[in-house]
Amino acid sequence: METKSTSVPVPPVDDLIEVKKPTSLLIAQFFLFPLIIIAICIGIFLLFGYLTWEQKTAQEYLNDVRTGSELCCRWQSAYELSNIIASQKEKLRSTDFVNELVKVYQTSRVEDPRVRRYLALTMGHLGDPRAVPALVEGLNDTDIDNQIYNMWALGSIGDSAAVPDIARKLEAQDPALRRTAAYVLGALKDPRAIRDLKIALNDSSEDVRWNAAIALAQLNDDSGSDLLIKLLDRSYVDRLDGMSADQKSQLVINAVKCLGLLKFQPAKDKILTLSQNDPDLAVRDASLEALKKF
């Protein structure tokens, strides 16, 4: 018995539909447009989030430092407070905020050291002399970084009442404390520090000697000029270890500015050379400005 085979009729070639490659318009329709819509939705969400978000006030952050239930929350609140305080300092100085801040600082000795560091920064940014006694007391902290932050804050406030206490740090064992003390004494510009800074010119640490020389120049004393001239020698500075190129250039710039401030004639030719040949344009600019003072 013969079996008939069945088959699907094949359309003529002319009737076949060409399968084309996807065009850029098709890709945009199925992929790009949805991505754009998603991005717009996310943008709207973030915008509404930003509009409804309210930053805490300085008083609220201080309250969090004082009453926070977790230690991590207290130091983070102190950090945030130090970041926002500069924009509010004029308003806060006319309130009792400074006194409250000092009280919180004084009772935070047993806290995470970071709490006192950021509170010290906050007092420095405020620049209110009412904080000076508490910051001077903080120079006796066992944590070295806390002492450094306190010295920085005292320098920012600019009250010369702290000069004797800071000058004593020039005799500290830690070179970072001695270096910071020399720097801050220069910023305070109190002649009472000259004698101690001259002694620091013979410190065992180069950093301390440089900072002492710079501080003396700010006090219009040229006792450290020989050290400063040495910093005009690029071959010497470039051999220094542990410093980035930017830090080395800044060291040269500081020396140039100080020698210009002193109008120290033996340095004039070296500064002129730097103004013409130094590879760092910032050093050249500083040298040109210093030459105007001679």
PALO-326746 format. One record per residue: residue number from 1; residue in one letter; chain; x, y, z of N, C-alpha, C in turn. Coordinates in nm, 3 decimals. Layout:
BEGIN
 num residuo cadena    n.c1    n.c2    n.c3   ca.c1   ca.c2   ca.c3    c.c1    c.c2    c.c3
 NUM       a      A       X       Y       Z       X       Y       Z       X       Y       Z
...
This chain:
BEGIN
 num residuo cadena    n.c1    n.c2    n.c3   ca.c1   ca.c2   ca.c3    c.c1    c.c2    c.c3
   1       m      A   0.085  -0.118   0.000   0.000   0.000   0.000   0.088   0.123   0.000
   2       e      A   0.067   0.211  -0.095   0.157   0.326  -0.109   0.111   0.439  -0.017
   3       t      A   0.206   0.493   0.057   0.177   0.603   0.151   0.212   0.735   0.088
   4       k      A   0.118   0.826   0.090   0.145   0.957   0.033   0.214   1.046   0.136
   5       s      A   0.312   1.111   0.092   0.385   1.203   0.184   0.323   1.341   0.175
   6       t      A   0.319   1.405   0.291   0.267   1.543   0.296   0.381   1.638   0.325
   7       s      A   0.376   1.753   0.272   0.482   1.853   0.299   0.421   1.991   0.302
   8       v      A   0.488   2.079   0.379   0.443   2.218   0.389   0.482   2.288   0.262
   9       p      A   0.390   2.351   0.200   0.424   2.419   0.076   0.523   2.530   0.099
  10       v      A   0.625   2.539   0.019   0.727   2.642   0.030   0.685   2.762  -0.052
  11       p      A   0.678   2.880   0.011   0.637   2.998  -0.064   0.741   3.035  -0.167
  12       p      A   0.700   3.102  -0.267   0.796   3.147  -0.366   0.898   3.240  -0.303
  13       v      A   1.013   3.242  -0.367   1.122   3.325  -0.313   1.080   3.468  -0.301
  14       d      A   1.002   3.516  -0.395   0.962   3.656  -0.394   0.875   3.690  -0.273
  15       d      A   0.810   3.588  -0.214   0.720   3.614  -0.101   0.791   3.611   0.035
  16       l      A   0.918   3.571   0.042   0.991   3.563   0.170   1.016   3.704   0.225
  17       i      A   1.004   3.718   0.355   1.029   3.847   0.422   1.174   3.851   0.467
  18       e      A   1.241   3.957   0.430   1.384   3.970   0.465   1.397   4.001   0.615
  19       v      A   1.482   3.928   0.683   1.511   3.954   0.825   1.625   4.055   0.832
  20       k      A   1.591   4.177   0.873   1.691   4.283   0.875   1.759   4.293   1.011
  21       k      A   1.880   4.347   1.008   1.953   4.370   1.134   1.883   4.483   1.210
  22       p      A   1.887   4.478   1.344   1.820   4.583   1.422   1.885   4.719   1.394
  23       t      A   1.804   4.819   1.375   1.855   4.953   1.349   1.881   5.024   1.481
  24       s      A   1.953   5.139   1.474   1.981   5.218   1.594   1.852   5.268   1.657
  25       l      A   1.753   5.298   1.576   1.625   5.343   1.629   1.558   5.233   1.710
  26       l      A   1.569   5.109   1.662   1.510   4.996   1.734   1.581   4.974   1.867
  27       i      A   1.714   4.987   1.865   1.792   4.970   1.989   1.753   5.078   2.090
  28       a      A   1.740   5.201   2.039   1.701   5.310   2.128   1.564   5.286   2.188
  29       q      A   1.473   5.232   2.107   1.335   5.209   2.152   1.328   5.106   2.263
  30       f      A   1.407   5.001   2.252   1.396   4.892   2.349   1.495   4.901   2.465
  31       f      A   1.601   4.980   2.449   1.704   4.984   2.554   1.729   5.125   2.607
  32       l      A   1.755   5.219   2.518   1.794   5.353   2.562   1.679   5.428   2.627
  33       f      A   1.563   5.428   2.565   1.451   5.502   2.620   1.411   5.453   2.761
  34       p      A   1.402   5.320   2.783   1.372   5.276   2.921   1.476   5.323   3.022
  35       l      A   1.606   5.322   2.981   1.711   5.368   3.073   1.693   5.515   3.107
  36       i      A   1.655   5.595   3.007   1.632   5.737   3.031   1.517   5.757   3.128
  37       i      A   1.411   5.679   3.111   1.296   5.689   3.201   1.334   5.654   3.343
  38       i      A   1.415   5.545   3.357   1.460   5.504   3.492   1.544   5.614   3.555
  39       a      A   1.635   5.674   3.475   1.722   5.780   3.527   1.640   5.899   3.573
  40       i      A   1.536   5.934   3.497   1.450   6.046   3.535   1.378   6.017   3.666
  41       c      A   1.331   5.894   3.681   1.261   5.856   3.805   1.353   5.865   3.926
  42       i      A   1.477   5.815   3.906   1.574   5.821   4.016   1.605   5.966   4.051
  43       g      A   1.622   6.051   3.946   1.649   6.192   3.969   1.538   6.260   4.047
  44       i      A   1.413   6.229   4.012   1.299   6.288   4.083   1.298   6.242   4.229
  45       f      A   1.329   6.113   4.250   1.333   6.059   4.386   1.439   6.131   4.470
  46       l      A   1.559   6.148   4.410   1.667   6.214   4.483   1.635   6.360   4.509
  47       l      A   1.570   6.425   4.411   1.534   6.565   4.428   1.437   6.583   4.543
  48       f      A   1.333   6.499   4.549   1.238   6.511   4.659   1.304   6.476   4.793
  49       g      A   1.398   6.380   4.788   1.469   6.347   4.910   1.552   6.463   4.960
  50       y      A   1.616   6.533   4.865   1.698   6.648   4.902   1.611   6.761   4.958
  51       l      A   1.496   6.784   4.893   1.408   6.892   4.937   1.350   6.867   5.075
  52       t      A   1.330   6.740   5.109   1.270   6.708   5.239   1.373   6.683   5.348
  53       w      A   1.503   6.677   5.306   1.609   6.651   5.405   1.647   6.780   5.475
  54       e      A   1.659   6.775   5.605   1.697   6.892   5.681   1.824   6.862   5.760
  55       q      A   1.925   6.945   5.741   2.049   6.928   5.815   2.028   6.970   5.960
  56       k      A   2.092   6.896   6.049   2.080   6.930   6.189   2.150   7.063   6.217
  57       t      A   2.104   7.130   6.319   2.168   7.254   6.360   2.290   7.223   6.446
  58       a      A   2.372   7.324   6.469   2.489   7.307   6.554   2.448   7.265   6.695
  59       q      A   2.340   7.324   6.744   2.292   7.290   6.877   2.249   7.143   6.885
  60       e      A   2.185   7.094   6.780   2.141   6.954   6.778   2.260   6.859   6.775
  61       y      A   2.360   6.892   6.697   2.479   6.808   6.695   2.548   6.807   6.832
  62       l      A   2.554   6.923   6.896   2.616   6.930   7.028   2.537   6.848   7.129
  63       n      A   2.405   6.851   7.119   2.322   6.769   7.207   2.348   6.621   7.184
  64       d      A   2.369   6.583   7.057   2.400   6.442   7.027   2.533   6.401   7.088
  65       v      A   2.629   6.490   7.088   2.759   6.460   7.151   2.741   6.442   7.301
  66       r      A   2.656   6.524   7.358   2.638   6.523   7.503   2.555   6.405   7.551
  67       t      A   2.453   6.368   7.474   2.357   6.268   7.524   2.349   6.144   7.436
  68       g      A   2.430   6.134   7.331   2.423   6.019   7.242   2.438   5.888   7.317
  69       s      A   2.358   5.790   7.280   2.358   5.662   7.351   2.474   5.573   7.310
  70       e      A   2.529   5.595   7.191   2.638   5.512   7.143   2.761   5.597   7.121
  71       l      A   2.877   5.541   7.155   3.002   5.615   7.145   3.029   5.659   7.002
  72       c      A   3.001   5.568   6.905   3.028   5.603   6.766   2.945   5.722   6.722
  73       c      A   2.822   5.732   6.773   2.736   5.844   6.736   2.791   5.975   6.791
  74       r      A   2.855   5.972   6.906   2.904   6.096   6.966   3.021   6.153   6.888
  75       w      A   3.116   6.069   6.851   3.230   6.125   6.777   3.189   6.167   6.636
  76       q      A   3.092   6.094   6.577   3.045   6.133   6.444   2.971   6.266   6.450
  77       s      A   2.896   6.287   6.556   2.826   6.415   6.572   2.926   6.527   6.594
  78       a      A   3.033   6.498   6.670   3.137   6.599   6.690   3.205   6.633   6.558
  79       y      A   3.225   6.532   6.475   3.286   6.554   6.343   3.197   6.642   6.256
  80       e      A   3.067   6.610   6.251   2.974   6.688   6.170   2.967   6.832   6.222
  81       l      A   2.971   6.847   6.352   2.967   6.980   6.412   3.087   7.063   6.368
  82       s      A   3.204   7.001   6.365   3.325   7.074   6.323   3.318   7.115   6.177
  83       n      A   3.241   7.042   6.097   3.230   7.072   5.954   3.135   7.187   5.924
  84       i      A   3.030   7.201   6.003   2.928   7.302   5.972   2.947   7.432   6.049
  85       i      A   3.035   7.432   6.148   3.039   7.544   6.242   3.086   7.674   6.178
  86       a      A   3.174   7.665   6.077   3.232   7.786   6.019   3.125   7.877   5.959
  87       s      A   3.020   7.818   5.903   2.916   7.899   5.839   2.820   7.961   5.939
  88       q      A   2.830   7.921   6.066   2.734   7.969   6.166   2.801   8.043   6.281
  89       k      A   2.934   8.060   6.273   3.008   8.109   6.390   2.964   8.248   6.436
  90       e      A   2.936   8.338   6.342   2.899   8.473   6.382   2.771   8.473   6.464
  91       k      A   2.674   8.394   6.422   2.547   8.387   6.494   2.564   8.320   6.629
  92       l      A   2.645   8.213   6.634   2.658   8.135   6.758   2.738   8.209   6.865
  93       r      A   2.828   8.298   6.824   2.908   8.371   6.923   2.821   8.459   7.012
  94       s      A   2.706   8.501   6.961   2.619   8.589   7.038   2.524   8.511   7.129
  95       t      A   2.538   8.381   7.132   2.452   8.297   7.217   2.537   8.230   7.324
  96       d      A   2.474   8.143   7.400   2.546   8.069   7.505   2.608   7.942   7.451
  97       f      A   2.609   7.926   7.318   2.658   7.802   7.257   2.803   7.773   7.294
  98       v      A   2.887   7.877   7.293   3.030   7.856   7.322   3.049   7.799   7.463
  99       n      A   2.978   7.854   7.559   2.989   7.803   7.697   2.942   7.658   7.706
 100       e      A   2.835   7.624   7.635   2.788   7.486   7.634   2.891   7.394   7.570
 101       l      A   2.950   7.441   7.461   3.052   7.362   7.392   3.170   7.335   7.483
 102       v      A   3.214   7.436   7.555   3.328   7.420   7.646   3.295   7.318   7.755
 103       k      A   3.174   7.323   7.807   3.134   7.228   7.912   3.134   7.084   7.860
 104       v      A   3.082   7.066   7.738   3.081   6.931   7.680   3.224   6.884   7.659
 105       y      A   3.310   6.971   7.613   3.451   6.936   7.593   3.517   6.895   7.724
 106       q      A   3.493   6.971   7.828   3.556   6.943   7.957   3.510   6.811   8.018
 107       t      A   3.389   6.769   7.986   3.337   6.644   8.042   3.361   6.524   7.949
 108       s      A   3.435   6.545   7.840   3.453   6.437   7.742   3.589   6.370   7.751
 109       r      A   3.659   6.392   7.860   3.795   6.338   7.871   3.799   6.186   7.861
 110       v      A   3.698   6.117   7.912   3.699   5.970   7.911   3.637   5.914   7.783
 111       e      A   3.597   6.002   7.692   3.534   5.957   7.568   3.641   5.906   7.470
 112       d      A   3.593   5.859   7.357   3.679   5.831   7.243   3.760   5.959   7.215
 113       p      A   3.893   5.951   7.201   3.974   6.072   7.178   3.926   6.156   7.061
 114       r      A   3.861   6.093   6.964   3.814   6.169   6.848   3.709   6.273   6.886
 115       v      A   3.634   6.247   6.992   3.533   6.343   7.036   3.601   6.475   7.072
 116       r      A   3.706   6.467   7.152   3.776   6.590   7.195   3.848   6.657   7.078
 117       r      A   3.901   6.578   6.986   3.969   6.637   6.870   3.874   6.724   6.790
 118       y      A   3.756   6.669   6.758   3.663   6.743   6.674   3.597   6.858   6.750
 119       l      A   3.581   6.843   6.879   3.531   6.955   6.958   3.635   7.067   6.963
 120       a      A   3.762   7.029   6.971   3.869   7.129   6.968   3.869   7.202   6.833
 121       l      A   3.853   7.127   6.724   3.844   7.189   6.592   3.728   7.288   6.586
 122       t      A   3.616   7.246   6.644   3.497   7.334   6.645   3.527   7.463   6.718
 123       m      A   3.594   7.455   6.832   3.628   7.575   6.908   3.726   7.663   6.829
 124       g      A   3.817   7.599   6.757   3.910   7.675   6.673   3.837   7.748   6.563
 125       h      A   3.742   7.680   6.496   3.665   7.744   6.390   3.580   7.860   6.443
 126       l      A   3.529   7.845   6.564   3.449   7.952   6.623   3.534   8.076   6.652
 127       g      A   3.659   8.053   6.693   3.750   8.164   6.718   3.713   8.249   6.838
 128       d      A   3.645   8.190   6.934   3.600   8.267   7.051   3.698   8.249   7.167
 129       p      A   3.752   8.358   7.223   3.850   8.348   7.333   3.798   8.277   7.457
 130       r      A   3.666   8.265   7.472   3.612   8.196   7.588   3.654   8.049   7.592
 131       a      A   3.696   7.995   7.478   3.736   7.854   7.473   3.883   7.834   7.510
 132       v      A   3.960   7.942   7.521   4.105   7.929   7.541   4.141   7.851   7.667
 133       p      A   4.084   7.881   7.785   4.123   7.806   7.906   4.103   7.655   7.891
 134       a      A   3.992   7.614   7.832   3.966   7.471   7.815   4.066   7.409   7.719
 135       l      A   4.102   7.480   7.612   4.199   7.428   7.516   4.339   7.420   7.577
 136       v      A   4.374   7.517   7.658   4.504   7.513   7.726   4.508   7.394   7.821
 137       e      A   4.397   7.370   7.891   4.390   7.253   7.979   4.404   7.125   7.898
 138       g      A   4.352   7.125   7.776   4.360   7.007   7.690   4.500   6.977   7.640
 139       l      A   4.592   7.072   7.653   4.732   7.046   7.616   4.796   6.941   7.706
 140       n      A   4.729   6.908   7.814   4.780   6.805   7.906   4.720   6.668   7.879
 141       d      A   4.640   6.655   7.774   4.583   6.523   7.740   4.695   6.422   7.717
 142       t      A   4.668   6.298   7.749   4.768   6.194   7.724   4.776   6.159   7.575
 143       d      A   4.671   6.187   7.500   4.669   6.159   7.356   4.742   6.271   7.281
 144       i      A   4.847   6.236   7.209   4.929   6.336   7.140   4.850   6.409   7.034
 145       d      A   4.768   6.336   6.957   4.688   6.402   6.853   4.593   6.504   6.913
 146       n      A   4.538   6.476   7.030   4.451   6.573   7.096   4.528   6.702   7.127
 147       q      A   4.650   6.687   7.174   4.731   6.805   7.204   4.757   6.887   7.078
 148       i      A   4.783   6.818   6.967   4.809   6.886   6.840   4.685   6.962   6.794
 149       y      A   4.568   6.898   6.804   4.443   6.963   6.764   4.418   7.087   6.852
 150       n      A   4.448   7.074   6.980   4.427   7.187   7.071   4.519   7.304   7.036
 151       m      A   4.645   7.273   7.002   4.736   7.381   6.963   4.688   7.450   6.836
 152       w      A   4.642   7.368   6.740   4.589   7.427   6.617   4.473   7.520   6.649
 153       a      A   4.383   7.476   6.735   4.266   7.557   6.771   4.308   7.687   6.838
 154       l      A   4.407   7.679   6.926   4.456   7.800   6.995   4.519   7.897   6.895
 155       g      A   4.590   7.843   6.797   4.646   7.929   6.693   4.538   7.995   6.610
 156       s      A   4.428   7.923   6.583   4.318   7.978   6.505   4.246   8.089   6.581
 157       i      A   4.231   8.070   6.710   4.165   8.174   6.791   4.253   8.298   6.799
 158       g      A   4.384   8.277   6.808   4.478   8.389   6.805   4.494   8.463   6.935
 159       d      A   4.461   8.400   7.045   4.475   8.464   7.177   4.615   8.435   7.231
 160       s      A   4.695   8.538   7.253   4.833   8.520   7.298   4.844   8.472   7.441
 161       a      A   4.732   8.462   7.512   4.737   8.411   7.650   4.790   8.269   7.654
 162       a      A   4.778   8.196   7.542   4.821   8.056   7.540   4.969   8.041   7.507
 163       v      A   5.040   8.150   7.476   5.179   8.140   7.430   5.270   8.065   7.528
 164       p      A   5.272   8.095   7.657   5.362   8.023   7.748   5.338   7.872   7.749
 165       d      A   5.211   7.831   7.745   5.179   7.688   7.749   5.220   7.620   7.619
 166       i      A   5.201   7.687   7.507   5.241   7.628   7.378   5.393   7.623   7.369
 167       a      A   5.462   7.727   7.417   5.608   7.730   7.411   5.669   7.614   7.487
 168       r      A   5.603   7.572   7.594   5.655   7.457   7.671   5.653   7.329   7.589
 169       k      A   5.566   7.322   7.488   5.560   7.203   7.402   5.682   7.192   7.311
 170       l      A   5.762   7.297   7.301   5.887   7.290   7.225   5.987   7.196   7.292
 171       e      A   5.960   7.160   7.417   6.047   7.068   7.491   5.988   6.928   7.500
 172       a      A   5.875   6.904   7.432   5.810   6.773   7.438   5.898   6.667   7.372
 173       q      A   5.877   6.542   7.410   5.954   6.432   7.352   5.914   6.405   7.207
 174       d      A   5.787   6.419   7.177   5.738   6.387   7.043   5.770   6.502   6.946
 175       p      A   5.841   6.474   6.837   5.875   6.583   6.743   5.752   6.647   6.678
 176       a      A   5.643   6.571   6.662   5.521   6.629   6.603   5.465   6.740   6.693
 177       l      A   5.474   6.721   6.824   5.429   6.825   6.917   5.520   6.947   6.907
 178       r      A   5.650   6.925   6.899   5.744   7.038   6.892   5.725   7.114   6.760
 179       r      A   5.706   7.040   6.651   5.685   7.103   6.521   5.559   7.188   6.521
 180       t      A   5.449   7.133   6.574   5.323   7.206   6.578   5.334   7.329   6.667
 181       a      A   5.403   7.314   6.778   5.419   7.428   6.869   5.493   7.542   6.800
 182       a      A   5.599   7.509   6.726   5.674   7.614   6.655   5.585   7.682   6.551
 183       y      A   5.510   7.603   6.478   5.421   7.658   6.375   5.317   7.752   6.437
 184       v      A   5.253   7.708   6.545   5.147   7.788   6.607   5.204   7.915   6.669
 185       l      A   5.322   7.907   6.727   5.384   8.027   6.785   5.411   8.132   6.677
 186       g      A   5.445   8.086   6.558   5.462   8.180   6.448   5.330   8.245   6.410
 187       a      A   5.223   8.166   6.413   5.091   8.220   6.378   5.043   8.321   6.482
 188       l      A   5.079   8.300   6.609   5.035   8.390   6.716   5.115   8.521   6.718
 189       k      A   5.238   8.517   6.663   5.320   8.639   6.649   5.339   8.714   6.781
 190       d      A   5.367   8.641   6.885   5.392   8.704   7.015   5.542   8.703   7.043
 191       p      A   5.603   8.821   7.065   5.749   8.828   7.086   5.800   8.744   7.203
 192       r      A   5.714   8.711   7.296   5.758   8.630   7.410   5.809   8.493   7.367
 193       a      A   5.771   8.449   7.246   5.812   8.316   7.200   5.949   8.316   7.134
 194       i      A   6.008   8.433   7.110   6.132   8.441   7.033   6.244   8.360   7.098
 195       r      A   6.261   8.375   7.225   6.370   8.305   7.294   6.358   8.155   7.278
 196       d      A   6.239   8.101   7.300   6.218   7.956   7.289   6.234   7.908   7.145
 197       l      A   6.192   7.990   7.050   6.204   7.951   6.909   6.351   7.951   6.865
 198       k      A   6.430   8.042   6.919   6.573   8.042   6.886   6.640   7.914   6.936
 199       i      A   6.599   7.869   7.053   6.652   7.743   7.105   6.611   7.627   7.014
 200       a      A   6.489   7.634   6.962   6.438   7.528   6.875   6.510   7.521   6.741
 201       l      A   6.585   7.625   6.706   6.664   7.621   6.582   6.771   7.512   6.586
 202       n      A   6.801   7.464   6.705   6.901   7.357   6.722   6.837   7.223   6.755
 203       d      A   6.706   7.211   6.729   6.635   7.088   6.758   6.693   6.972   6.677
 204       s      A   6.677   6.850   6.728   6.728   6.732   6.658   6.646   6.698   6.533
 205       s      A   6.525   6.752   6.522   6.438   6.725   6.408   6.444   6.840   6.307
 206       e      A   6.465   6.805   6.180   6.469   6.908   6.075   6.337   6.984   6.067
 207       d      A   6.226   6.910   6.076   6.095   6.973   6.068   6.078   7.082   6.173
 208       v      A   6.124   7.053   6.295   6.112   7.150   6.403   6.199   7.271   6.374
 209       r      A   6.320   7.249   6.326   6.411   7.360   6.295   6.352   7.450   6.187
 210       w      A   6.297   7.388   6.082   6.237   7.468   5.974   6.120   7.551   6.026
 211       n      A   6.033   7.488   6.103   5.916   7.561   6.154   5.956   7.670   6.251
 212       a      A   6.061   7.646   6.328   6.109   7.751   6.418   6.164   7.869   6.339
 213       a      A   6.238   7.841   6.231   6.292   7.948   6.147   6.180   8.028   6.081
 214       i      A   6.078   7.957   6.033   5.963   8.025   5.970   5.888   8.110   6.072
 215       a      A   5.870   8.056   6.193   5.801   8.130   6.298   5.879   8.256   6.336
 216       l      A   6.008   8.245   6.347   6.090   8.363   6.381   6.080   8.469   6.273
 217       a      A   6.078   8.427   6.146   6.064   8.523   6.037   5.931   8.597   6.048
 218       q      A   5.826   8.526   6.089   5.696   8.591   6.106   5.699   8.691   6.220
 219       l      A   5.795   8.673   6.310   5.814   8.767   6.421   5.922   8.870   6.387
 220       n      A   5.959   8.876   6.259   6.058   8.972   6.209   6.195   8.951   6.272
 221       d      A   6.228   8.826   6.298   6.359   8.790   6.354   6.429   8.701   6.252
 222       d      A   6.551   8.739   6.212   6.622   8.666   6.106   6.717   8.559   6.158
 223       s      A   6.699   8.517   6.281   6.790   8.419   6.341   6.792   8.287   6.264
 224       g      A   6.683   8.253   6.200   6.676   8.126   6.127   6.698   8.140   5.977
 225       s      A   6.751   8.255   5.933   6.763   8.281   5.790   6.856   8.183   5.718
 226       d      A   6.961   8.142   5.786   7.054   8.046   5.722   6.984   7.914   5.691
 227       l      A   6.896   7.873   5.781   6.819   7.751   5.756   6.723   7.771   5.638
 228       l      A   6.663   7.888   5.632   6.568   7.916   5.525   6.637   7.923   5.389
 229       i      A   6.757   7.981   5.386   6.831   7.987   5.259   6.863   7.847   5.209
 230       k      A   6.889   7.758   5.301   6.917   7.619   5.262   6.799   7.557   5.189
 231       l      A   6.678   7.601   5.224   6.557   7.547   5.160   6.535   7.604   5.020
 232       l      A   6.615   7.701   4.982   6.606   7.754   4.845   6.685   7.669   4.747
 233       d      A   6.761   7.576   4.800   6.842   7.486   4.717   6.755   7.367   4.676
 234       r      A   6.710   7.365   4.552   6.621   7.259   4.505   6.687   7.121   4.513
 235       s      A   6.816   7.112   4.488   6.883   6.982   4.494   6.880   6.925   4.635
 236       y      A   6.885   7.014   4.734   6.877   6.970   4.874   6.734   6.927   4.908
 237       v      A   6.637   7.010   4.872   6.497   6.981   4.906   6.449   6.854   4.836
 238       d      A   6.489   6.834   4.711   6.443   6.717   4.636   6.497   6.586   4.692
 239       r      A   6.602   6.594   4.771   6.658   6.472   4.832   6.589   6.435   4.962
 240       l      A   6.502   6.520   5.013   6.435   6.494   5.140   6.340   6.376   5.126
 241       d      A   6.344   6.286   5.224   6.259   6.167   5.222   6.125   6.195   5.290
 242       g      A   6.027   6.115   5.253   5.898   6.120   5.321   5.812   6.239   5.285
 243       m      A   5.842   6.308   5.177   5.763   6.424   5.136   5.724   6.411   4.990
 244       s      A   5.602   6.453   4.959   5.557   6.452   4.820   5.618   6.572   4.747
 245       a      A   5.605   6.572   4.616   5.656   6.685   4.537   5.587   6.815   4.576
 246       d      A   5.456   6.808   4.601   5.382   6.928   4.641   5.430   6.981   4.776
 247       q      A   5.457   6.889   4.869   5.505   6.930   5.001   5.643   6.995   4.992
 248       k      A   5.727   6.942   4.906   5.861   7.000   4.888   5.850   7.140   4.829
 249       s      A   5.762   7.156   4.731   5.743   7.289   4.673   5.688   7.387   4.776
 250       q      A   5.596   7.339   4.859   5.540   7.428   4.962   5.647   7.468   5.062
 251       l      A   5.738   7.379   5.092   5.848   7.412   5.183   5.935   7.523   5.123
 252       v      A   5.964   7.513   4.995   6.041   7.617   4.927   5.964   7.749   4.926
 253       i      A   5.835   7.741   4.898   5.752   7.863   4.895   5.752   7.932   5.030
 254       n      A   5.738   7.855   5.139   5.738   7.913   5.273   5.870   7.984   5.302
 255       a      A   5.982   7.921   5.261   6.113   7.982   5.282   6.126   8.111   5.202
 256       v      A   6.080   8.108   5.076   6.086   8.226   4.990   6.005   8.341   5.051
 257       k      A   5.884   8.312   5.096   5.799   8.416   5.154   5.863   8.477   5.279
 258       c      A   5.919   8.392   5.363   5.978   8.442   5.487   6.102   8.528   5.460
 259       l      A   6.186   8.485   5.368   6.306   8.562   5.337   6.270   8.694   5.269
 260       g      A   6.162   8.692   5.190   6.113   8.817   5.133   6.058   8.909   5.241
 261       l      A   5.988   8.850   5.336   5.934   8.929   5.447   6.045   8.997   5.526
 262       l      A   6.156   8.925   5.543   6.270   8.978   5.617   6.357   9.071   5.532
 263       k      A   6.332   9.071   5.400   6.417   9.146   5.306   6.564   9.106   5.325
 264       f      A   6.586   8.977   5.335   6.719   8.923   5.366   6.803   8.923   5.237
 265       q      A   6.892   9.021   5.225   6.965   9.045   5.101   7.046   8.924   5.051
 266       p      A   7.111   8.846   5.140   7.187   8.731   5.089   7.102   8.629   5.014
 267       a      A   6.972   8.635   5.030   6.884   8.539   4.963   6.831   8.590   4.830
 268       k      A   6.853   8.716   4.798   6.788   8.777   4.682   6.825   8.707   4.551
 269       d      A   6.953   8.681   4.531   6.995   8.619   4.404   6.938   8.478   4.389
 270       k      A   6.932   8.404   4.499   6.877   8.269   4.494   6.727   8.271   4.463
 271       i      A   6.658   8.368   4.519   6.515   8.381   4.491   6.494   8.420   4.345
 272       l      A   6.582   8.507   4.294   6.574   8.546   4.152   6.590   8.424   4.062
 273       t      A   6.684   8.337   4.097   6.706   8.215   4.018   6.582   8.125   4.020
 274       l      A   6.521   8.112   4.138   6.400   8.032   4.147   6.287   8.091   4.061
 275       s      A   6.278   8.223   4.059   6.171   8.288   3.982   6.185   8.263   3.833
 276       q      A   6.305   8.227   3.789   6.329   8.207   3.647   6.336   8.060   3.606
 277       n      A   6.381   7.976   3.699   6.415   7.839   3.658   6.342   7.727   3.731
 278       d      A   6.272   7.757   3.840   6.212   7.647   3.916   6.105   7.577   3.832
 279       p      A   6.101   7.443   3.837   6.002   7.369   3.757   5.858   7.389   3.802
 280       d      A   5.838   7.435   3.927   5.703   7.453   3.979   5.662   7.600   3.961
 281       l      A   5.555   7.623   3.887   5.510   7.760   3.861   5.469   7.833   3.989
 282       a      A   5.418   7.757   4.087   5.379   7.820   4.214   5.501   7.876   4.285
 283       v      A   5.614   7.805   4.277   5.739   7.853   4.337   5.785   7.978   4.263
 284       r      A   5.775   7.977   4.132   5.815   8.096   4.054   5.731   8.218   4.092
 285       d      A   5.600   8.197   4.104   5.511   8.308   4.139   5.544   8.363   4.277
 286       a      A   5.566   8.274   4.373   5.600   8.317   4.508   5.733   8.393   4.509
 287       s      A   5.827   8.349   4.427   5.957   8.415   4.420   5.944   8.555   4.362
 288       l      A   5.862   8.570   4.258   5.841   8.702   4.200   5.777   8.798   4.300
 289       e      A   5.683   8.747   4.380   5.619   8.831   4.481   5.719   8.870   4.590
 290       a      A   5.806   8.776   4.627   5.905   8.804   4.732   6.005   8.909   4.684
 291       l      A   6.043   8.904   4.557   6.141   9.000   4.504   6.089   9.143   4.511
 292       k      A   5.959   9.161   4.508   5.900   9.296   4.516   5.925   9.360   4.652
 293       k      A   5.955   9.278   4.751   5.973   9.332   4.887   6.114   9.384   4.912
 294       f      A   6.208   9.347   4.824   6.347   9.389   4.845   6.367   9.534   4.800
